[in-house]
Amino acid sequence: MVRMLKDALKGVISQEEVTQLYGGFDIVGDIAVIKIPDSLLSKKKMIADALMKHVKSVKTVLMQTTPVSGKYRTRSLEVIGGEQRTETVSKEHGCVFKIDLAQAYFSPRLSTERLRIAELVKPGETVTNLFAGVGTFSIVIAKKVPETKGYSIDANPAAHELALENIRLNKVGDRVTAMLGDAREVVEQVKGEADRVLMPLPEEAADFLDVAVKALKRPSGVIHYYTHVYAEKRENVFDEARKELDKSIKADYEVTAQRIVREVGPRWYQVVLDLKVSTDASS
Ligand SMILES: C[S@@+](CC[C@H](N)C(=O)[O-])C[C@H]1O[C@@H](n2cnc3c(N)ncnc32)[C@H](O)[C@@H]1O
């Protein structure tokens, strides 16, 4: 991505200015999404045109004008080049995802994590995703491990509609069920069924640990717990994540794996802890 930006914007803005764009640039399907600092706003059209000229597959350039925020984890976007749209189709791991970048959360930066989880799932498992977005994790799992069952829960009606469509597009409707609503309420329909629960909502996962435990089978199961951690030193990241988890979880657990998914700001990290959780004593 850095190389692509450097090459596309050579002679358009200075190399020093290009460095200001590094962290905020993604390509999703045929759309480029870019965060542009105030100092470069007057050059946004030139930046968009140069990107489309250099990367032929890019048909639209969107400028992200607000951070990802709110319950539905969406952001405001402005078309600064190409076709007036926010919908696209993204391909990963043999799956296709219809996406509307303005209406529902999607990040290509979670692609490696989606594959990592799919590779942990064993045939016969039921996997519940409490915060499923447009269905990505559940669909990758269903494609990679066909003998599984998935529940894909999301509170955002637009994300839910896209999940239904993505389930159809990927022909996994016999294995994945999309469910619309707040995870805390929807879990009542699927409680005690999951071998594995995904919690890809790092900002709030700690508040939903009781919901995740409720979703799991007895006597034990796996939770993939995502969180954001601030750490002065990178080597302290997992200690910080475990401290926070200890305060929130009400069941016995052991951490079987831990990983920094990505850096989300200076000294801020998105972390995943894989937990083997004992559900015997939980209600
Ligand atoms: C970070 S996104 C999920 C990303 C997704 N797993 C992916 O790979 O693209 C978090 C999602 O959680 C949903 N969400 C937030 N609060 C929720 C809740 N209480 N119940 C169900 N879904 C919720 C949002 O609508 C959003 O789609």
The ligand as an SDF file (V2000), in Angstrom:
LIG
                    3D

 27 29  0  0  0  0  0  0  0  0999 V2000
  -16.0690   -3.9700   13.8530 C   0  0  0  0  0  0  0  0  0  0  0  0
  -17.6050   -4.3670   13.1560 S   0  0  0  0  0  0  0  0  0  0  0  0
  -17.5160   -6.0910   12.7660 C   0  0  0  0  0  0  0  0  0  0  0  0
  -16.5620   -6.4250   11.6860 C   0  0  0  0  0  0  0  0  0  0  0  0
  -16.8120   -7.7380   11.0050 C   0  0  0  0  0  0  0  0  0  0  0  0
  -16.6850   -8.8330   11.9180 N   0  0  0  0  0  0  0  0  0  0  0  0
  -15.9140   -7.8810    9.8210 C   0  0  0  0  0  0  0  0  0  0  0  0
  -15.0330   -8.7580    9.7830 O   0  0  0  0  0  0  0  0  0  0  0  0
  -16.0900   -7.1140    8.8700 O   0  0  0  0  0  0  0  0  0  0  0  0
  -18.6490   -4.4240   14.5660 C   0  0  0  0  0  0  0  0  0  0  0  0
  -20.1000   -4.7080   14.2260 C   0  0  0  0  0  0  0  0  0  0  0  0
  -20.8060   -4.8740   15.4550 O   0  0  0  0  0  0  0  0  0  0  0  0
  -22.1250   -4.3990   15.2750 C   0  0  0  0  0  0  0  0  0  0  0  0
  -22.6490   -4.1330   16.6130 N   0  0  0  0  0  0  0  0  0  0  0  0
  -22.3220   -3.1490   17.4830 C   0  0  0  0  0  0  0  0  0  0  0  0
  -22.9850   -3.2990   18.6490 N   0  0  0  0  0  0  0  0  0  0  0  0
  -23.7390   -4.4160   18.5200 C   0  0  0  0  0  0  0  0  0  0  0  0
  -24.6090   -5.1250   19.3930 C   0  0  0  0  0  0  0  0  0  0  0  0
  -24.8540   -4.6780   20.6250 N   0  0  0  0  0  0  0  0  0  0  0  0
  -25.1920   -6.2430   18.9390 N   0  0  0  0  0  0  0  0  0  0  0  0
  -24.9590   -6.7040   17.6930 C   0  0  0  0  0  0  0  0  0  0  0  0
  -24.1440   -6.0760   16.8150 N   0  0  0  0  0  0  0  0  0  0  0  0
  -23.5320   -4.9550   17.2230 C   0  0  0  0  0  0  0  0  0  0  0  0
  -21.9800   -3.1740   14.3890 C   0  0  0  0  0  0  0  0  0  0  0  0
  -23.1520   -2.8830   13.6950 O   0  0  0  0  0  0  0  0  0  0  0  0
  -20.8180   -3.6030   13.4600 C   0  0  0  0  0  0  0  0  0  0  0  0
  -21.2890   -4.1110   12.2650 O   0  0  0  0  0  0  0  0  0  0  0  0
  1  2  1  0
  2  3  1  0
  2 10  1  0
  3  4  1  0
  4  5  1  0
  5  6  1  0
  5  7  1  0
  7  8  2  0
  7  9  1  0
 10 11  1  0
 11 12  1  0
 11 26  1  0
 12 13  1  0
 13 14  1  0
 13 24  1  0
 14 15  1  0
 14 23  1  0
 15 16  2  0
 16 17  1  0
 17 18  1  0
 17 23  2  0
 18 19  1  0
 18 20  2  0
 20 21  1  0
 21 22  2  0
 22 23  1  0
 24 25  1  0
 24 26  1  0
 26 27  1  0
M  CHG  2   2   1   9  -1
M  END
$$$$
